[in-house]
């Protein structure tokens, strides 16, 4: 038998043994953790049995792949009962930074679910972990431990290239400081995500024009950032976030650099985007801004302090309950 055949046979045997072990733990009503299959006695026993055929990296790929499949089946079963698609599922997220000899625990076991077409605000004082959580949600950083499932995929163990692909195709970012290219037009700024994704020129132009139209800037498409107001710049940023038709809009203090009147106008634009069916997560420190959303997750010292519907969420009866 060729070596490749031996490897494939070994992989099948390992899958069967892992599934059998999962069933045993399930019958015993014990918690099933992927980490326990990646290290410890279970992993060592598997590697010992197949050490001449399978190395640790191959074994870890089998475990991660199998657990991803199992989670997908669980989600499908859950969705078949409630009919709602889960955009984000986090389980026991931890993030630890090493600062010199100290370890800073930015997140200490954060778990929540966000469903399609929810509008959620994340709040918390300085040092609460909200920026860290946003970076993980936006695939700009990864957790030290725990699982982050985004639109059915476990991104916790993805490499940098895979994370970059998700950022470009599945997440639209809106920043406090707009982050527009200063020397190019509103139209070209909105086209940028499409350029990175390889869309043809004619399609890019059409999609960018449509996105600018959605935010009321069809008459400003050829203006550069220094030729339009702060509110209009943020509208361009929102159009750029929308242009790829992402699964999630992630807004970081979107009204932070605007006066109250202009800020209210931007919140109306974001609400309109939500009403069109988009899922939105907004990080803010302003209570009146968070009240515009349907749900507020409050963080404190790296933990979820509360997770509640706003009056908007109760009245509109959408998303999480």
C-alpha positions as CSV (number, residue, x, y, z in Angstrom):
1,X,0.0,0.0,0.0
2,X,1.4,3.4,-0.9
3,X,2.2,6.0,1.8
4,X,-0.7,8.3,0.6
5,X,-3.1,5.4,1.0
6,X,-1.8,4.7,4.5
7,X,-2.2,8.4,5.5
8,X,-5.8,8.5,4.2
9,X,-6.7,5.3,6.0
10,X,-5.1,6.6,9.2
11,X,-7.1,9.8,9.0
12,X,-10.3,7.9,8.6
13,X,-9.5,5.8,11.6
14,X,-8.6,8.9,13.7
15,X,-11.9,10.5,12.7
16,X,-13.9,7.4,13.8
17,X,-12.0,7.2,17.1
18,X,-12.6,10.9,17.8
19,X,-16.3,10.7,16.9
20,X,-16.6,7.6,19.2
21,X,-15.0,9.5,22.0
22,X,-17.3,12.5,21.5
23,X,-20.3,10.2,21.7
24,X,-19.0,8.7,25.0
25,X,-18.6,12.2,26.5
26,X,-22.0,13.2,25.3
27,X,-23.6,10.1,26.9
28,X,-21.8,11.0,30.1
29,X,-23.1,14.5,29.8
30,X,-19.6,15.9,29.9
31,X,-18.6,19.1,28.2
32,X,-16.9,18.5,24.8
33,X,-14.0,20.9,24.1
34,X,-11.9,21.0,21.0
35,X,-8.9,22.0,23.0
36,X,-8.9,18.7,24.9
37,X,-8.6,16.8,21.6
38,X,-5.8,19.0,20.4
39,X,-3.6,18.5,23.5
40,X,-3.5,16.2,26.5
41,X,-4.1,12.5,26.9
42,X,-6.5,12.1,23.9
43,X,-4.1,13.7,21.5
44,X,-1.0,11.9,22.8
45,X,-2.8,8.5,22.6
46,X,-3.9,9.2,19.0
47,X,-0.4,10.3,17.9
48,X,1.1,7.3,19.7
49,X,-1.1,4.9,17.7
50,X,-0.4,6.5,14.4
51,X,3.1,8.1,15.0
52,X,4.7,6.5,12.0
53,X,2.0,7.8,9.6
54,X,0.5,11.0,10.9
55,X,2.3,13.9,12.4
56,X,0.9,16.4,14.9
57,X,0.1,19.1,12.3
58,X,-1.9,16.6,10.3
59,X,-3.7,15.4,13.4
60,X,-4.6,18.9,14.4
61,X,-6.0,19.5,11.0
62,X,-8.2,16.5,11.4
63,X,-9.5,17.6,14.8
64,X,-10.2,21.2,13.7
65,X,-11.9,20.0,10.5
66,X,-14.1,17.5,12.4
67,X,-15.1,20.0,15.0
68,X,-16.0,22.6,12.4
69,X,-18.2,20.0,10.7
70,X,-19.9,19.2,14.0
71,X,-20.6,22.8,14.8
72,X,-22.0,23.4,11.3
73,X,-24.4,20.4,11.8
74,X,-25.4,21.8,15.2
75,X,-26.1,25.3,13.7
76,X,-28.1,23.7,10.9
77,X,-30.2,21.9,13.4
78,X,-30.7,25.0,15.5
79,X,-31.6,27.1,12.4
80,X,-34.1,24.5,11.3
81,X,-36.0,25.1,14.6
82,X,-35.8,28.9,14.8
83,X,-35.3,29.8,11.2
84,X,-32.7,32.4,12.0
85,X,-29.2,32.6,10.6
86,X,-26.3,33.1,13.0
87,X,-23.8,35.7,11.8
88,X,-21.6,35.6,14.9
89,X,-21.1,33.0,17.6
90,X,-18.4,33.4,20.2
91,X,-17.7,30.9,22.9
92,X,-15.4,31.6,25.9
93,X,-13.2,34.1,24.1
94,X,-10.0,35.1,25.9
95,X,-7.4,37.5,24.8
96,X,-4.1,37.9,26.7
97,X,-1.4,40.5,25.9
98,X,2.1,40.1,27.2
99,X,3.5,43.5,28.3
100,X,7.0,43.0,29.4
101,X,6.8,40.3,32.1
102,X,3.1,41.0,32.8
103,X,0.1,39.3,31.2
104,X,-2.9,41.6,30.6
105,X,-6.2,39.8,30.3
106,X,-8.2,42.0,27.9
107,X,-11.0,39.4,27.5
108,X,-11.9,36.8,30.1
109,X,-14.4,34.4,28.5
110,X,-16.8,36.3,26.3
111,X,-19.7,34.3,24.8
112,X,-22.6,35.7,22.7
113,X,-24.6,35.2,19.5
114,X,-25.6,37.7,16.9
115,X,-28.2,36.8,14.3
116,X,-28.8,38.1,10.8
117,X,-30.2,41.6,10.6
118,X,-29.5,42.5,14.2
119,X,-28.3,46.0,15.2
120,X,-26.1,45.7,18.2
121,X,-24.1,48.2,20.2
122,X,-21.0,47.3,22.2
123,X,-20.3,49.6,25.2
124,X,-17.9,49.7,28.1
125,X,-15.4,52.0,29.8
126,X,-11.8,52.4,28.8
127,X,-10.0,49.1,29.5
128,X,-13.2,47.1,29.3
129,X,-12.1,45.0,26.3
130,X,-14.5,46.5,23.7
131,X,-11.7,47.5,21.3
132,X,-10.1,44.1,21.6
133,X,-13.5,42.4,21.0
134,X,-14.1,44.6,18.0
135,X,-10.7,43.7,16.5
136,X,-11.4,40.0,16.9
137,X,-14.9,40.3,15.4
138,X,-13.5,42.3,12.5
139,X,-10.8,39.6,11.9
140,X,-8.1,42.2,12.6
141,X,-6.8,40.1,15.5
142,X,-7.3,36.6,16.9
143,X,-8.3,35.3,20.3
144,X,-5.8,33.6,22.6
145,X,-8.4,31.0,23.4
146,X,-12.0,30.2,22.6
147,X,-14.0,29.9,19.4
148,X,-15.2,32.6,17.0
149,X,-17.7,31.4,14.4
150,X,-18.4,33.9,11.6
151,X,-21.2,33.0,9.1
152,X,-20.6,29.3,9.8
153,X,-16.8,29.3,9.7
154,X,-14.5,29.0,12.6
155,X,-12.1,31.9,12.0
156,X,-10.2,31.3,15.3
157,X,-7.5,29.2,13.5
158,X,-7.4,30.9,10.2
159,X,-4.1,32.2,8.8
160,X,-3.5,35.8,7.9
161,X,-4.5,35.4,4.2
162,X,-7.8,33.8,5.1
163,X,-8.6,36.5,7.6
164,X,-7.7,39.2,5.0
165,X,-10.1,37.5,2.5
166,X,-13.0,37.6,5.1
167,X,-12.2,41.2,6.0
168,X,-12.4,42.3,2.3
169,X,-15.4,40.2,1.2
170,X,-17.6,39.7,4.3
171,X,-17.1,42.7,6.6
172,X,-17.7,46.4,5.9
173,X,-15.8,48.8,8.2
174,X,-16.9,52.3,9.2
175,X,-14.3,54.2,11.3
176,X,-14.5,57.3,13.5
177,X,-11.8,59.0,11.4
178,X,-13.4,58.0,8.0
179,X,-10.1,56.5,6.7
180,X,-10.6,57.8,3.1
181,X,-7.8,58.3,0.6
182,X,-7.4,62.1,0.5
183,X,-6.3,62.6,-3.1
184,X,-9.0,60.5,-4.8
185,X,-12.7,60.9,-5.4
186,X,-15.6,59.6,-3.4
187,X,-16.4,57.2,-6.2
188,X,-12.8,55.7,-6.2
189,X,-12.8,55.5,-2.4
190,X,-15.9,53.4,-2.5
191,X,-14.5,51.2,-5.4
192,X,-11.4,50.2,-3.4
193,X,-12.8,47.0,-1.8
194,X,-13.9,45.9,-5.2
195,X,-10.5,46.5,-6.7
196,X,-9.0,44.3,-4.0
197,X,-11.5,41.6,-4.7
198,X,-10.7,41.7,-8.5
199,X,-14.1,43.0,-9.8
200,X,-14.0,44.3,-13.4
201,X,-13.9,48.1,-13.9
202,X,-17.4,48.5,-15.3
203,X,-18.9,46.4,-12.5
204,X,-16.9,48.3,-9.9
205,X,-18.2,51.7,-11.2
206,X,-21.8,50.5,-11.2
207,X,-21.7,49.0,-7.7
208,X,-19.9,52.0,-6.2
209,X,-22.4,54.4,-7.8
210,X,-25.3,52.3,-6.3
211,X,-23.7,52.3,-2.9
212,X,-23.2,56.1,-2.9
213,X,-26.8,56.5,-4.0
214,X,-28.0,54.5,-1.0
215,X,-26.3,57.1,1.3
216,X,-27.6,60.1,-0.6
217,X,-24.3,61.1,-2.3
218,X,-25.1,60.5,-5.9
219,X,-24.3,64.2,-6.6
220,X,-20.9,64.1,-4.8
221,X,-19.3,61.1,-6.6
222,X,-16.4,63.1,-8.2
223,X,-15.6,65.2,-5.1
224,X,-12.5,64.5,-3.0
225,X,-12.7,64.2,0.8
226,X,-11.4,67.8,1.3
227,X,-14.3,69.1,-0.9
228,X,-17.1,67.6,1.2
229,X,-18.3,67.9,4.8
230,X,-17.5,65.6,7.7
231,X,-20.9,64.1,7.5
232,X,-20.6,63.5,3.8
233,X,-17.2,61.9,4.4
234,X,-18.8,59.4,6.8
235,X,-21.5,58.7,4.2
236,X,-18.7,57.8,1.8
237,X,-17.2,55.5,4.4
238,X,-20.6,53.9,4.9
239,X,-21.0,53.4,1.1
240,X,-17.6,51.8,1.0
241,X,-18.6,49.4,3.8
242,X,-21.8,48.5,1.8
243,X,-20.3,48.1,-1.6
244,X,-19.3,44.4,-1.3
245,X,-22.7,43.4,0.1
246,X,-21.0,42.1,3.3
247,X,-22.5,39.9,5.9
248,X,-21.6,42.4,8.6
249,X,-21.2,46.2,9.0
250,X,-18.8,47.0,11.8
251,X,-18.9,50.6,12.9
252,X,-16.3,52.0,15.4
253,X,-17.6,55.3,17.0
254,X,-19.1,56.4,13.7
255,X,-20.3,59.7,15.1
256,X,-17.3,60.4,17.3
257,X,-15.8,63.1,15.0
258,X,-19.1,64.8,14.1
259,X,-21.3,67.5,15.7
260,X,-24.6,66.3,17.2
261,X,-26.8,67.3,14.3
262,X,-24.5,65.6,11.7
263,X,-24.1,62.7,14.0
264,X,-27.9,62.2,14.1
265,X,-28.0,62.3,10.3
266,X,-25.4,59.5,10.2
267,X,-27.3,57.5,12.7
268,X,-30.4,57.8,10.5
269,X,-28.3,56.5,7.5
270,X,-27.1,53.6,9.6
271,X,-30.7,52.8,10.7
272,X,-31.7,52.9,7.0
273,X,-28.9,50.4,6.2
274,X,-30.2,48.2,9.0
275,X,-33.8,48.4,7.7
276,X,-32.5,47.3,4.3
277,X,-31.5,43.9,5.9
278,X,-27.9,44.5,7.0
279,X,-26.4,43.2,10.3
280,X,-24.7,46.0,12.2
281,X,-22.4,46.0,15.2
282,X,-21.5,49.5,16.5
283,X,-18.9,50.3,19.2
284,X,-19.8,53.5,21.1
285,X,-19.4,55.2,24.4
286,X,-22.5,57.4,23.9
287,X,-25.7,56.1,25.5
288,X,-28.0,58.0,23.1
289,X,-26.1,56.5,20.2
290,X,-26.4,53.0,21.6
291,X,-30.1,53.5,22.2
292,X,-30.6,53.8,18.4
293,X,-29.7,50.1,18.1
294,X,-31.8,47.1,19.1
295,X,-29.5,45.6,21.7
296,X,-26.6,46.6,23.9
297,X,-23.8,44.4,25.1
298,X,-21.9,46.0,27.9
299,X,-18.4,44.9,28.8
300,X,-16.5,45.5,32.1
301,X,-13.0,44.2,32.9
302,X,-13.1,41.8,29.9
303,X,-16.4,40.2,30.8
304,X,-20.0,40.8,29.6
305,X,-21.7,42.8,32.3
306,X,-25.1,42.9,30.6
307,X,-26.7,42.0,27.3
308,X,-30.2,43.5,26.9
309,X,-32.6,44.7,24.3
310,X,-33.2,48.5,24.0
311,X,-36.6,50.0,23.7
312,X,-36.1,50.0,19.9
313,X,-35.3,46.3,20.0
314,X,-38.4,45.6,22.1
315,X,-40.7,47.7,19.9
316,X,-39.4,46.4,16.6
317,X,-39.1,42.8,17.8
318,X,-36.2,41.9,15.6
319,X,-33.1,39.8,16.2
320,X,-32.0,38.5,19.6
321,X,-34.5,37.9,22.4
